[in-house]
Amino acid sequence: MPSERGRAYAPSPSPLPVNGGPARRPGSPSLYAYVLDLDDDLAQELEVRMRFSAHQHATARLLDAYTGACELESWLGAVGTGPGLLLVSGLLLVSTRVADRITTELLGSGDLLQPLAPGPDEIVDLSEQWHALQDTRLALLDTGFAERVRPWPQILGALFRRAERRRTDLGVLRTIACQPKLEVRLVLLLWHLAARWGRVEHGGIHLTLPLTHRLLGQLAGAERPSISHALGRLSQAGIITGAAGDWHLRGTLDAHLEALVERTAHLSGPIPAHLAGVAPPPSPSRRSAEA
């Protein structure tokens, strides 16, 4: 088990902004919590009669990661044969580096982190780095936890389904990153994030996440200046408006993609009239005749 003392670690090169210091190992308040109280969806996996007895055994140690770069490697090492680290609250960016390239994913409440498991014949080095976008709490679901909940296989089954859900989400992100046009990538990415973190508003979806243009670029596979220019063009087109971290997705995803397909050269003009629901402007010949 990692030591509870000492939270300062030597900094390592990180693609993520660090709030004035090196990555810190999450501190443990030396508290154990009832996991079924922390995660209602997990509790719902059990019938009411089972829930009471499972509640007493499904306990886990809590870890607190404060906003900024954090070091989770030692705690992931403490998982052993358990399910992993369960995100109880907060937002966490996980970046995987291979050579000089980085892919990033955003995790939130209910997601499960597991130690890297490269194949025995893997010759490409990879590493992970973590960054808490806000104060984040995790539960250590280690070997002991797995043993305690063994009589209730529904719990472990639900947790492993979450791990599979994360793999599916990574597949979606990889596919989005294959889109050659950055505006299409951004639209797909923001709608993908909005499915989980967005809020329905009049005329579309309101998405509030603490993502700078730089972090959004790491999710979309692009440099920050390119992200800023692409968002500007999308804003001019009336597709995505708002400031960094506070976006409004107007209309629907299908309408956005149709608009982008029709205007492949630039996004400097308005949305096509038949998509915006307004009458098209008169043609030049018609304006001349009217004059």
Backbone as CSV, one residue per row, in Angstrom:
resi,resn,N_x,N_y,N_z,CA_x,CA_y,CA_z,C_x,C_y,C_z
1,MET,0.849,-1.195,0.000,0.000,0.000,0.000,0.882,1.240,0.000
2,PRO,0.624,2.230,-0.876,1.443,3.425,-0.894,1.382,4.158,0.427
3,SER,2.444,4.855,0.750,2.482,5.628,1.979,1.504,6.778,1.926
4,GLU,0.900,7.113,3.071,-0.013,8.241,3.133,0.740,9.557,3.244
5,ARG,2.033,9.515,3.546,2.791,10.730,3.758,3.469,11.166,2.463
6,GLY,3.764,12.459,2.399,4.544,12.966,1.281,3.731,13.046,0.014
7,ARG,3.366,14.242,-0.423,2.520,14.363,-1.583,3.223,15.082,-2.719
8,ALA,4.471,15.495,-2.532,5.209,16.173,-3.589,6.045,15.164,-4.352
9,TYR,5.919,15.181,-5.659,6.681,14.284,-6.506,7.467,15.096,-7.510
10,ALA,8.605,14.564,-7.947,9.397,15.254,-8.963,8.576,15.385,-10.226
11,PRO,8.554,16.568,-10.832,7.737,16.771,-12.026,8.259,15.970,-13.198
12,SER,7.343,15.560,-14.057,7.707,14.895,-15.302,7.133,15.712,-16.441
13,PRO,7.737,15.626,-17.637,7.217,16.408,-18.751,5.741,16.103,-18.951
14,SER,4.931,17.137,-19.012,3.492,16.941,-19.108,2.922,17.840,-20.175
15,PRO,2.017,17.315,-21.020,1.374,18.148,-22.018,0.287,18.997,-21.413
16,LEU,-0.055,18.781,-20.162,-1.161,19.463,-19.527,-0.656,20.628,-18.709
17,PRO,-1.451,21.691,-18.594,-1.022,22.810,-17.780,-0.967,22.423,-16.319
18,VAL,0.103,22.786,-15.655,0.263,22.479,-14.237,0.079,23.766,-13.457
19,ASN,-0.703,23.711,-12.408,-1.000,24.904,-11.638,0.141,25.244,-10.694
20,GLY,1.280,25.621,-11.273,2.370,26.145,-10.474,3.153,25.123,-9.686
21,GLY,3.121,23.851,-10.019,3.866,22.874,-9.250,3.869,21.524,-9.909
22,PRO,4.602,20.569,-9.340,4.686,19.232,-9.918,3.413,18.437,-9.679
23,ALA,3.342,17.293,-10.363,2.208,16.406,-10.144,2.202,15.939,-8.699
24,ARG,1.012,15.910,-8.117,0.890,15.505,-6.716,0.135,14.196,-6.618
25,ARG,0.573,13.350,-5.700,-0.140,12.102,-5.443,-1.370,12.410,-4.607
26,PRO,-2.557,11.891,-5.010,-3.755,12.149,-4.214,-3.555,11.749,-2.758
27,GLY,-3.973,12.613,-1.855,-3.893,12.286,-0.441,-5.042,11.392,-0.025
28,SER,-4.825,10.595,0.982,-5.874,9.743,1.513,-6.281,10.268,2.878
29,PRO,-7.570,10.620,3.051,-8.023,11.092,4.354,-8.145,9.981,5.387
30,SER,-7.625,8.794,5.061,-7.691,7.628,5.954,-9.127,7.289,6.321
31,LEU,-9.998,7.465,5.341,-11.398,7.150,5.550,-11.821,6.026,4.623
32,TYR,-12.695,5.196,5.119,-13.336,4.195,4.286,-14.792,4.607,4.136
33,ALA,-15.339,4.362,2.961,-16.720,4.747,2.699,-17.479,3.556,2.143
34,TYR,-18.789,3.610,2.269,-19.651,2.587,1.686,-19.842,2.920,0.209
35,VAL,-19.314,2.062,-0.660,-19.313,2.351,-2.094,-20.725,2.468,-2.645
36,LEU,-21.658,1.698,-2.127,-23.030,1.749,-2.634,-23.703,3.068,-2.267
37,ASP,-23.205,3.754,-1.246,-23.701,5.087,-0.934,-23.114,6.128,-1.887
38,LEU,-21.902,5.869,-2.350,-21.223,6.817,-3.237,-21.713,6.705,-4.673
39,ASP,-22.213,5.548,-5.063,-22.558,5.279,-6.459,-23.929,4.617,-6.512
40,ASP,-24.949,5.424,-6.727,-26.319,4.911,-6.696,-26.576,3.927,-7.827
41,ASP,-25.971,4.158,-8.998,-26.180,3.239,-10.110,-25.665,1.845,-9.767
42,LEU,-24.581,1.793,-9.020,-24.047,0.505,-8.601,-24.996,-0.178,-7.615
43,ALA,-25.563,0.626,-6.724,-26.509,0.072,-5.754,-27.739,-0.509,-6.445
44,GLN,-28.151,0.133,-7.543,-29.343,-0.319,-8.251,-29.149,-1.668,-8.922
45,GLU,-27.918,-2.138,-9.005,-27.659,-3.454,-9.590,-28.169,-4.578,-8.688
46,LEU,-28.420,-4.264,-7.428,-28.816,-5.279,-6.460,-30.279,-5.125,-6.066
47,GLU,-30.920,-6.243,-5.803,-32.270,-6.187,-5.250,-32.206,-5.560,-3.855
48,VAL,-33.303,-5.006,-3.447,-33.330,-4.270,-2.175,-32.888,-5.162,-1.018
49,ARG,-33.319,-6.423,-0.999,-32.958,-7.312,0.110,-31.468,-7.592,0.149
50,MET,-30.843,-7.697,-1.039,-29.404,-7.934,-1.095,-28.613,-6.687,-0.719
51,ARG,-29.180,-5.548,-1.015,-28.433,-4.300,-0.898,-27.956,-4.050,0.527
52,PHE,-28.758,-4.407,1.491,-28.401,-4.102,2.876,-27.164,-4.885,3.305
53,SER,-27.136,-6.178,3.004,-25.975,-6.966,3.423,-24.740,-6.605,2.603
54,ALA,-24.907,-6.336,1.305,-23.766,-5.954,0.475,-23.217,-4.599,0.902
55,HIS,-24.107,-3.737,1.349,-23.714,-2.389,1.760,-22.628,-2.422,2.818
56,GLN,-22.724,-3.338,3.759,-21.774,-3.399,4.861,-20.397,-3.903,4.432
57,HIS,-20.337,-4.625,3.326,-19.078,-5.223,2.889,-18.405,-4.433,1.761
58,ALA,-19.194,-3.697,0.994,-18.646,-2.955,-0.148,-18.075,-1.626,0.328
59,THR,-16.949,-1.702,1.024,-16.284,-0.500,1.528,-14.971,-0.294,0.776
60,ALA,-14.556,0.962,0.693,-13.321,1.268,-0.032,-12.675,2.509,0.553
61,ARG,-11.377,2.587,0.414,-10.618,3.735,0.873,-10.818,4.900,-0.091
62,LEU,-10.920,6.109,0.428,-11.113,7.298,-0.391,-9.785,8.003,-0.638
63,LEU,-9.635,8.550,-1.847,-8.459,9.332,-2.231,-8.930,10.667,-2.781
64,ASP,-8.235,11.734,-2.415,-8.582,13.069,-2.880,-7.481,13.616,-3.772
65,ALA,-7.825,13.933,-5.023,-6.888,14.555,-5.965,-7.323,16.003,-6.149
66,TYR,-6.429,16.930,-5.856,-6.766,18.334,-5.969,-6.527,18.828,-7.388
67,THR,-7.163,19.918,-7.741,-7.083,20.458,-9.098,-5.634,20.640,-9.534
68,GLY,-5.323,20.139,-10.722,-3.971,20.228,-11.251,-3.432,18.854,-11.604
69,ALA,-2.171,18.817,-11.998,-1.538,17.541,-12.343,-1.454,16.663,-11.104
70,CYS,-1.714,15.386,-11.262,-1.663,14.460,-10.127,-0.982,13.172,-10.554
71,GLU,-0.455,12.461,-9.600,0.291,11.230,-9.841,-0.511,10.060,-9.274
72,LEU,-1.011,9.220,-10.162,-1.862,8.110,-9.743,-1.182,6.752,-9.863
73,GLU,0.042,6.730,-10.346,0.685,5.446,-10.634,0.792,4.561,-9.393
74,SER,1.180,5.145,-8.263,1.344,4.333,-7.064,0.009,3.792,-6.566
75,TRP,-1.052,4.582,-6.696,-2.361,4.105,-6.249,-2.925,3.063,-7.207
76,LEU,-2.650,3.219,-8.507,-3.054,2.180,-9.453,-2.300,0.883,-9.170
77,GLY,-1.048,1.028,-8.720,-0.297,-0.161,-8.341,-0.879,-0.858,-7.130
78,ALA,-1.589,-0.094,-6.282,-2.195,-0.683,-5.087,-3.497,-1.407,-5.385
79,VAL,-3.997,-1.289,-6.618,-5.262,-1.941,-6.981,-5.129,-3.456,-6.907
80,GLY,-3.948,-3.973,-7.260,-3.764,-5.422,-7.263,-4.666,-6.097,-8.276
81,THR,-5.443,-7.077,-7.827,-6.382,-7.767,-8.715,-7.791,-7.214,-8.581
82,GLY,-7.911,-6.041,-7.965,-9.222,-5.418,-7.816,-9.672,-4.729,-9.091
83,PRO,-10.895,-4.178,-9.093,-11.445,-3.547,-10.304,-10.690,-2.303,-10.749
84,GLY,-10.196,-1.469,-9.808,-9.490,-0.256,-10.207,-9.802,0.910,-9.295
85,LEU,-9.570,2.118,-9.791,-9.906,3.343,-9.076,-11.224,3.871,-9.622
86,LEU,-12.214,4.007,-8.751,-13.534,4.473,-9.147,-13.631,5.977,-8.920
87,LEU,-13.966,6.727,-9.977,-14.168,8.164,-9.827,-15.516,8.397,-9.153
88,VAL,-15.459,8.985,-7.978,-16.679,9.254,-7.219,-17.240,10.618,-7.586
89,SER,-16.354,11.598,-7.762,-16.784,12.947,-8.144,-15.613,13.650,-8.804
90,GLY,-15.920,14.704,-9.565,-14.878,15.481,-10.208,-14.692,15.120,-11.669
91,LEU,-13.642,15.699,-12.270,-13.298,15.479,-13.673,-11.810,15.219,-13.776
92,LEU,-11.443,14.240,-14.596,-10.043,13.850,-14.704,-9.677,13.657,-16.166
93,LEU,-8.568,14.284,-16.576,-8.015,14.051,-17.906,-6.934,12.983,-17.804
94,VAL,-7.005,11.990,-18.675,-5.998,10.939,-18.727,-5.312,11.017,-20.087
95,SER,-4.005,11.229,-20.079,-3.239,11.346,-21.323,-2.287,10.167,-21.460
96,THR,-2.295,9.558,-22.633,-1.397,8.451,-22.938,-0.381,8.930,-23.968
97,ARG,0.897,8.755,-23.645,1.965,9.229,-24.524,2.676,8.033,-25.163
98,VAL,2.863,8.117,-26.474,3.696,7.186,-27.231,4.638,8.036,-28.072
99,ALA,5.932,7.908,-27.811,6.939,8.759,-28.470,6.592,10.218,-28.206
100,ASP,6.390,11.017,-29.259,6.088,12.434,-29.051,4.619,12.742,-29.297
101,ARG,3.762,11.724,-29.303,2.341,11.929,-29.548,1.528,11.564,-28.315
102,ILE,0.419,12.288,-28.138,-0.396,12.131,-26.934,-1.861,12.053,-27.325
103,THR,-2.575,11.124,-26.712,-4.035,11.083,-26.810,-4.608,11.315,-25.420
104,THR,-5.725,11.997,-25.378,-6.308,12.392,-24.096,-7.779,12.007,-24.058
105,GLU,-8.242,11.590,-22.889,-9.665,11.306,-22.687,-10.122,11.983,-21.405
106,LEU,-11.409,12.275,-21.354,-12.010,12.937,-20.202,-12.867,11.938,-19.445
107,LEU,-12.600,11.806,-18.141,-13.354,10.886,-17.300,-14.106,11.652,-16.227
108,GLY,-15.232,11.092,-15.812,-16.043,11.728,-14.786,-16.600,10.716,-13.809
109,SER,-17.542,11.166,-13.016,-18.120,10.341,-11.966,-18.641,9.014,-12.528
110,GLY,-18.251,7.918,-11.854,-18.689,6.597,-12.261,-17.709,5.858,-13.144
111,ASP,-16.710,6.571,-13.693,-15.725,5.909,-14.553,-14.716,5.133,-13.719
112,LEU,-14.088,4.160,-14.353,-13.156,3.274,-13.667,-11.787,3.368,-14.325
113,LEU,-10.765,3.647,-13.528,-9.386,3.655,-14.006,-8.733,2.334,-13.630
114,GLN,-7.995,1.781,-14.568,-7.271,0.542,-14.328,-5.820,0.703,-14.744
115,PRO,-4.912,-0.057,-14.139,-3.496,0.054,-14.517,-3.282,-0.313,-15.980
116,LEU,-2.264,0.304,-16.587,-1.901,-0.060,-17.945,-1.539,-1.544,-17.995
117,ALA,-1.936,-2.188,-19.079,-1.643,-3.614,-19.220,-1.131,-3.896,-20.627
118,PRO,0.093,-3.447,-20.950,0.645,-3.709,-22.279,0.873,-5.194,-22.494
119,GLY,0.814,-5.606,-23.746,1.026,-7.009,-24.065,2.440,-7.455,-23.743
120,PRO,2.648,-8.750,-23.536,3.976,-9.251,-23.146,5.041,-8.998,-24.212
121,ASP,4.625,-8.859,-25.477,5.581,-8.649,-26.565,5.599,-7.205,-27.052
122,GLU,4.980,-6.302,-26.297,4.926,-4.897,-26.703,6.328,-4.288,-26.674
123,ILE,6.700,-3.630,-27.770,8.020,-2.994,-27.826,7.915,-1.471,-27.889
124,VAL,6.703,-0.957,-27.984,6.503,0.494,-28.003,6.246,0.964,-26.574
125,ASP,7.063,1.874,-26.103,6.888,2.402,-24.751,5.698,3.348,-24.706
126,LEU,4.896,3.221,-23.659,3.799,4.150,-23.444,3.732,4.519,-21.973
127,SER,3.186,5.686,-21.705,3.061,6.156,-20.329,1.775,6.952,-20.202
128,GLU,1.315,7.083,-18.955,0.101,7.840,-18.684,0.400,9.008,-17.760
129,GLN,-0.372,10.077,-17.929,-0.334,11.222,-17.029,-1.764,11.632,-16.728
130,TRP,-1.968,12.224,-15.557,-3.304,12.546,-15.095,-3.378,14.008,-14.658
131,HIS,-4.525,14.611,-14.893,-4.728,16.007,-14.540,-6.172,16.176,-14.077
132,ALA,-6.355,16.604,-12.825,-7.704,16.841,-12.293,-8.155,18.239,-12.698
133,LEU,-9.255,18.320,-13.442,-9.780,19.615,-13.864,-10.498,20.325,-12.717
134,GLN,-10.867,19.576,-11.724,-11.453,20.118,-10.490,-11.142,19.114,-9.389
135,ASP,-11.334,19.519,-8.154,-11.063,18.582,-7.059,-11.836,17.283,-7.295
136,THR,-11.112,16.182,-7.224,-11.667,14.891,-7.617,-11.486,13.880,-6.490
137,ARG,-12.514,13.095,-6.268,-12.448,12.039,-5.244,-12.548,10.681,-5.935
138,LEU,-11.685,9.766,-5.493,-11.657,8.413,-6.030,-11.799,7.407,-4.899
139,ALA,-12.264,6.223,-5.241,-12.336,5.116,-4.287,-11.425,4.004,-4.768
140,LEU,-10.599,3.498,-3.864,-9.639,2.444,-4.192,-10.328,1.083,-4.083
141,LEU,-10.645,0.503,-5.233,-11.283,-0.816,-5.270,-10.193,-1.849,-5.527
142,ASP,-9.594,-2.315,-4.454,-8.424,-3.176,-4.556,-8.796,-4.652,-4.422
143,THR,-7.782,-5.479,-4.223,-8.007,-6.915,-4.079,-8.936,-7.221,-2.911
144,GLY,-8.740,-6.522,-1.794,-9.596,-6.735,-0.636,-11.047,-6.427,-0.932
145,PHE,-11.297,-5.354,-1.671,-12.671,-5.013,-2.053,-13.274,-6.138,-2.891
146,ALA,-12.514,-6.621,-3.865,-13.034,-7.689,-4.718,-13.390,-8.927,-3.909
147,GLU,-12.582,-9.242,-2.903,-12.866,-10.400,-2.056,-14.122,-10.167,-1.228
148,ARG,-14.276,-8.955,-0.708,-15.431,-8.678,0.161,-16.751,-8.724,-0.594
149,VAL,-16.753,-8.341,-1.873,-18.024,-8.301,-2.616,-18.222,-9.546,-3.478
150,ARG,-17.358,-10.532,-3.324,-17.485,-11.741,-4.138,-18.865,-12.384,-4.039
151,PRO,-19.534,-12.388,-2.864,-20.879,-13.001,-2.804,-21.923,-12.264,-3.652
152,TRP,-21.609,-11.067,-4.140,-22.554,-10.296,-4.953,-21.899,-10.008,-6.303
153,PRO,-21.903,-10.969,-7.201,-21.206,-10.806,-8.488,-21.777,-9.672,-9.338
154,GLN,-22.986,-9.214,-9.013,-23.553,-8.105,-9.781,-22.677,-6.854,-9.679
155,ILE,-22.021,-6.674,-8.514,-21.203,-5.477,-8.319,-19.992,-5.505,-9.230
156,LEU,-19.245,-6.595,-9.202,-18.066,-6.693,-10.051,-18.451,-6.699,-11.528
157,GLY,-19.567,-7.336,-11.836,-20.021,-7.343,-13.226,-20.308,-5.946,-13.733
158,ALA,-20.976,-5.140,-12.899,-21.283,-3.761,-13.302,-20.013,-2.936,-13.470
159,LEU,-19.042,-3.137,-12.584,-17.787,-2.392,-12.679,-17.014,-2.763,-13.938
160,PHE,-16.986,-4.039,-14.278,-16.271,-4.439,-15.488,-17.001,-3.965,-16.743
161,ARG,-18.315,-3.830,-16.680,-19.042,-3.245,-17.820,-18.651,-1.778,-17.997
162,ARG,-18.371,-1.115,-16.891,-17.926,0.273,-17.002,-16.557,0.360,-17.657
163,ALA,-15.695,-0.584,-17.334,-14.393,-0.614,-17.996,-14.571,-0.825,-19.498
164,GLU,-15.520,-1.681,-19.865,-15.792,-1.907,-21.280,-16.390,-0.659,-21.916
165,ARG,-17.225,0.065,-21.167,-17.804,1.309,-21.672,-16.710,2.333,-21.964
166,ARG,-15.701,2.351,-21.116,-14.592,3.269,-21.354,-13.839,2.882,-22.619
167,ARG,-13.649,1.598,-22.854,-12.998,1.153,-24.084,-13.816,1.571,-25.303
168,THR,-15.133,1.446,-25.213,-15.996,1.872,-26.317,-15.863,3.362,-26.562
169,ASP,-15.821,4.135,-25.479,-15.679,5.579,-25.596,-14.352,5.939,-26.265
170,LEU,-13.289,5.223,-25.912,-11.993,5.461,-26.551,-12.067,5.150,-28.047
171,GLY,-12.828,4.124,-28.414,-13.006,3.815,-29.825,-13.702,4.947,-30.565
172,VAL,-14.706,5.545,-29.915,-15.397,6.691,-30.515,-14.428,7.854,-30.710
173,LEU,-13.622,8.138,-29.682,-12.670,9.249,-29.780,-11.643,8.997,-30.881
174,ARG,-11.166,7.769,-31.000,-10.202,7.453,-32.060,-10.825,7.656,-33.435
175,THR,-12.077,7.247,-33.579,-12.749,7.403,-34.866,-12.960,8.873,-35.199
176,ILE,-13.347,9.659,-34.187,-13.513,11.100,-34.406,-12.192,11.712,-34.849
177,ALA,-11.091,11.288,-34.208,-9.780,11.848,-34.534,-9.352,11.506,-35.958
178,CYS,-9.984,10.509,-36.582,-9.640,10.136,-37.957,-10.279,11.074,-38.980
179,GLN,-11.229,11.902,-38.546,-11.847,12.844,-39.469,-10.798,13.845,-39.962
180,PRO,-10.627,13.991,-41.258,-9.570,14.889,-41.746,-9.873,16.362,-41.536
181,LYS,-11.138,16.734,-41.494,-11.508,18.151,-41.363,-11.687,18.497,-39.893
182,LEU,-10.952,19.487,-39.419,-10.956,19.817,-37.999,-12.323,20.269,-37.517
183,GLU,-13.042,21.043,-38.326,-14.367,21.502,-37.892,-15.304,20.322,-37.637
184,VAL,-15.219,19.296,-38.486,-16.041,18.111,-38.292,-15.625,17.399,-37.016
185,ARG,-14.319,17.300,-36.785,-13.824,16.683,-35.552,-14.375,17.392,-34.325
186,LEU,-14.308,18.714,-34.326,-14.766,19.486,-33.164,-16.265,19.323,-32.936
187,VAL,-17.033,19.365,-34.004,-18.484,19.204,-33.870,-18.812,17.833,-33.295
188,LEU,-18.189,16.789,-33.845,-18.447,15.440,-33.336,-17.999,15.303,-31.888
189,LEU,-16.834,15.861,-31.561,-16.314,15.751,-30.199,-17.225,16.460,-29.201
190,LEU,-17.637,17.680,-29.519,-18.463,18.430,-28.570,-19.842,17.791,-28.402
191,TRP,-20.398,17.253,-29.480,-21.672,16.544,-29.335,-21.492,15.256,-28.540
192,HIS,-20.352,14.609,-28.727,-20.069,13.398,-27.944,-19.983,13.730,-26.457
193,LEU,-19.293,14.811,-26.117,-19.202,15.230,-24.713,-20.559,15.694,-24.190
194,ALA,-21.339,16.348,-25.053,-22.643,16.867,-24.632,-23.620,15.752,-24.284
195,ALA,-23.443,14.575,-24.900,-24.337,13.460,-24.585,-24.269,13.106,-23.110
196,ARG,-23.117,13.350,-22.489,-22.944,13.009,-21.073,-23.045,14.231,-20.171
197,TRP,-22.422,15.331,-20.594,-22.316,16.485,-19.706,-23.146,17.681,-20.155
198,GLY,-23.839,17.571,-21.269,-24.610,18.704,-21.767,-25.969,18.838,-21.087
199,ARG,-26.567,19.997,-21.297,-27.904,20.281,-20.751,-28.763,20.861,-21.870
200,VAL,-29.945,20.290,-22.037,-30.833,20.747,-23.102,-31.288,22.174,-22.818
201,GLU,-31.203,23.009,-23.841,-31.713,24.372,-23.753,-32.510,24.666,-25.017
202,HIS,-33.159,25.804,-25.045,-33.948,26.171,-26.215,-33.044,26.291,-27.441
203,GLY,-33.322,25.489,-28.441,-32.565,25.578,-29.685,-31.322,24.723,-29.746
204,GLY,-31.045,23.916,-28.711,-29.849,23.092,-28.783,-29.401,22.558,-27.432
205,ILE,-28.081,22.472,-27.243,-27.480,21.909,-26.040,-26.476,22.907,-25.473
206,HIS,-26.502,23.054,-24.147,-25.529,23.902,-23.450,-24.509,22.976,-22.790
207,LEU,-23.242,23.155,-23.147,-22.175,22.299,-22.635,-21.195,23.144,-21.836
208,THR,-21.088,22.844,-20.539,-20.169,23.567,-19.660,-19.150,22.583,-19.109
209,LEU,-17.904,22.733,-19.554,-16.798,21.912,-19.078,-15.552,22.788,-18.998
210,PRO,-14.727,22.614,-17.979,-13.531,23.454,-17.830,-12.414,23.050,-18.781
211,LEU,-12.679,23.172,-20.086,-11.708,22.799,-21.101,-11.231,24.038,-21.846
212,THR,-9.944,24.316,-21.775,-9.363,25.397,-22.557,-9.210,24.932,-24.007
213,HIS,-8.865,25.872,-24.891,-8.633,25.490,-26.283,-7.480,24.498,-26.383
214,ARG,-6.493,24.628,-25.518,-5.363,23.703,-25.538,-5.799,22.289,-25.167
215,LEU,-6.603,22.170,-24.112,-7.078,20.852,-23.705,-8.043,20.279,-24.730
216,LEU,-8.876,21.134,-25.303,-9.785,20.668,-26.351,-8.989,20.152,-27.540
217,GLY,-7.867,20.794,-27.828,-7.016,20.339,-28.905,-6.428,18.967,-28.627
218,GLN,-6.097,18.681,-27.373,-5.561,17.364,-27.038,-6.624,16.289,-27.193
219,LEU,-7.880,16.637,-26.940,-8.956,15.681,-27.142,-9.246,15.474,-28.626
220,ALA,-9.085,16.540,-29.417,-9.419,16.473,-30.836,-8.225,16.146,-31.712
221,GLY,-7.020,16.111,-31.141,-5.838,15.819,-31.935,-5.418,16.969,-32.813
222,ALA,-5.338,18.179,-32.225,-4.950,19.362,-32.990,-4.230,20.342,-32.076
223,GLU,-3.493,21.281,-32.678,-2.799,22.302,-31.905,-3.768,23.396,-31.480
224,ARG,-3.421,24.091,-30.389,-4.319,25.118,-29.848,-4.684,26.194,-30.865
225,PRO,-3.722,26.776,-31.628,-4.118,27.824,-32.586,-5.142,27.331,-33.606
226,SER,-4.976,26.076,-34.060,-5.929,25.528,-35.030,-7.316,25.390,-34.415
227,ILE,-7.367,24.989,-33.134,-8.648,24.866,-32.441,-9.321,26.227,-32.343
228,SER,-8.565,27.246,-31.975,-9.133,28.584,-31.825,-9.700,29.088,-33.148
229,HIS,-8.954,28.883,-34.239,-9.437,29.335,-35.550,-10.674,28.551,-35.978
230,ALA,-10.655,27.234,-35.758,-11.798,26.411,-36.158,-13.045,26.773,-35.359
231,LEU,-12.896,27.017,-34.057,-14.057,27.427,-33.251,-14.575,28.786,-33.698
232,GLY,-13.655,29.657,-34.100,-14.093,30.950,-34.614,-14.928,30.799,-35.869
233,ARG,-14.517,29.921,-36.769,-15.294,29.701,-37.987,-16.646,29.053,-37.680
234,LEU,-16.647,28.116,-36.738,-17.917,27.506,-36.346,-18.844,28.511,-35.694
235,SER,-18.288,29.438,-34.937,-19.094,30.478,-34.310,-19.679,31.415,-35.363
236,GLN,-18.857,31.799,-36.347,-19.349,32.656,-37.420,-20.477,31.986,-38.187
237,ALA,-20.390,30.674,-38.297,-21.431,29.925,-39.003,-22.667,29.699,-38.144
238,GLY,-22.619,30.073,-36.876,-23.763,29.888,-35.994,-23.972,28.465,-35.538
239,ILE,-22.936,27.613,-35.700,-23.068,26.202,-35.331,-22.753,25.996,-33.856
240,ILE,-21.621,26.528,-33.410,-21.217,26.447,-32.006,-20.831,27.849,-31.560
241,THR,-21.448,28.322,-30.513,-21.166,29.654,-30.002,-20.751,29.569,-28.542
242,GLY,-20.262,30.686,-28.010,-19.863,30.732,-26.610,-18.356,30.791,-26.466
243,ALA,-17.923,30.977,-25.221,-16.501,31.063,-24.910,-15.963,29.697,-24.520
244,ALA,-14.647,29.622,-24.344,-14.011,28.357,-23.971,-14.611,27.817,-22.676
245,GLY,-15.032,26.572,-22.711,-15.599,25.937,-21.534,-17.079,26.168,-21.349
246,ASP,-17.675,26.999,-22.212,-19.105,27.323,-22.070,-19.689,27.458,-23.474
247,TRP,-20.043,26.315,-24.064,-20.466,26.295,-25.456,-21.965,26.064,-25.575
248,HIS,-22.493,26.614,-26.667,-23.886,26.389,-27.045,-23.885,25.718,-28.407
249,LEU,-24.415,24.503,-28.465,-24.499,23.757,-29.711,-25.882,23.979,-30.289
250,ARG,-25.953,24.775,-31.344,-27.233,25.181,-31.913,-27.750,24.135,-32.893
251,GLY,-29.040,23.842,-32.828,-29.631,22.903,-33.766,-29.377,21.461,-33.375
252,THR,-29.063,20.646,-34.381,-28.845,19.221,-34.147,-27.522,18.789,-34.777
253,LEU,-27.033,17.636,-34.361,-25.791,17.130,-34.922,-25.935,16.871,-36.422
254,ASP,-27.049,16.289,-36.844,-27.239,16.013,-38.266,-27.199,17.305,-39.084
255,ALA,-27.834,18.358,-38.577,-27.821,19.638,-39.291,-26.414,20.204,-39.370
256,HIS,-25.653,20.061,-38.282,-24.277,20.552,-38.280,-23.437,19.830,-39.326
257,LEU,-23.525,18.512,-39.350,-22.719,17.748,-40.290,-23.129,18.045,-41.731
258,GLU,-24.419,18.202,-41.968,-24.880,18.520,-43.321,-24.355,19.881,-43.757
259,ALA,-24.374,20.841,-42.828,-23.871,22.168,-43.155,-22.386,22.127,-43.478
260,LEU,-21.626,21.345,-42.717,-20.181,21.265,-42.945,-19.862,20.548,-44.245
261,VAL,-20.649,19.544,-44.594,-20.425,18.843,-45.848,-20.685,19.763,-47.032
262,GLU,-21.732,20.587,-46.934,-22.094,21.464,-48.041,-21.097,22.604,-48.213
263,ARG,-20.416,22.951,-47.156,-19.490,24.083,-47.219,-18.091,23.569,-46.890
264,THR,-17.513,22.843,-47.796,-16.237,22.192,-47.549,-15.050,23.135,-47.665
265,ALA,-15.214,24.230,-48.368,-14.068,25.115,-48.575,-13.766,25.949,-47.340
266,HIS,-14.760,26.724,-46.869,-14.569,27.605,-45.725,-15.834,27.642,-44.887
267,LEU,-15.693,28.118,-43.671,-16.847,28.293,-42.784,-17.053,29.765,-42.470
268,SER,-16.705,30.623,-43.394,-16.793,32.054,-43.114,-18.177,32.609,-43.361
269,GLY,-19.010,31.888,-44.104,-20.336,32.390,-44.394,-21.377,31.839,-43.461
270,PRO,-22.632,32.225,-43.634,-23.711,31.746,-42.766,-24.073,30.305,-43.086
271,ILE,-24.823,29.687,-42.211,-25.346,28.344,-42.456,-26.255,28.385,-43.676
272,PRO,-26.226,27.360,-44.533,-27.135,27.330,-45.672,-28.564,27.607,-45.240
273,ALA,-29.265,28.387,-46.074,-30.580,28.887,-45.682,-31.559,27.770,-45.367
274,HIS,-31.526,26.665,-46.157,-32.505,25.610,-45.915,-32.238,24.880,-44.618
275,LEU,-30.962,24.990,-44.078,-30.660,24.387,-42.791,-30.993,25.331,-41.653
276,ALA,-30.844,26.630,-41.888,-31.115,27.614,-40.844,-32.600,27.888,-40.692
277,GLY,-33.397,27.468,-41.673,-34.836,27.671,-41.573,-35.273,29.061,-41.962
278,VAL,-34.477,29.768,-42.797,-34.847,31.114,-43.245,-34.843,31.125,-44.756
279,ALA,-35.488,32.132,-45.312,-35.550,32.242,-46.761,-34.184,32.598,-47.313
280,PRO,-33.777,31.998,-48.430,-32.470,32.311,-49.004,-32.451,33.719,-49.559
281,PRO,-31.287,34.370,-49.576,-31.200,35.716,-50.140,-31.414,35.661,-51.638
282,PRO,-31.896,36.758,-52.249,-32.125,36.763,-53.697,-30.814,36.616,-54.443
283,SER,-30.869,35.986,-55.592,-29.676,35.815,-56.402,-29.248,37.152,-56.985
284,PRO,-27.963,37.280,-57.428,-27.517,38.549,-57.993,-28.340,39.005,-59.176
285,SER,-28.747,38.078,-60.055,-29.546,38.459,-61.226,-30.890,39.003,-60.801
286,ARG,-31.459,38.418,-59.736,-32.771,38.861,-59.281,-32.660,40.247,-58.636
287,ARG,-31.548,40.458,-57.880,-31.369,41.775,-57.284,-31.217,42.842,-58.364
288,SER,-30.515,42.488,-59.466,-30.333,43.456,-60.545,-31.669,43.795,-61.190
289,ALA,-32.517,42.752,-61.374,-33.815,42.985,-61.988,-34.682,43.866,-61.085
290,GLU,-34.619,43.581,-59.759,-35.443,44.371,-58.848,-34.992,45.831,-58.800
291,ALA,-33.634,46.012,-58.953,-33.137,47.386,-58.937,-33.630,48.138,-60.167
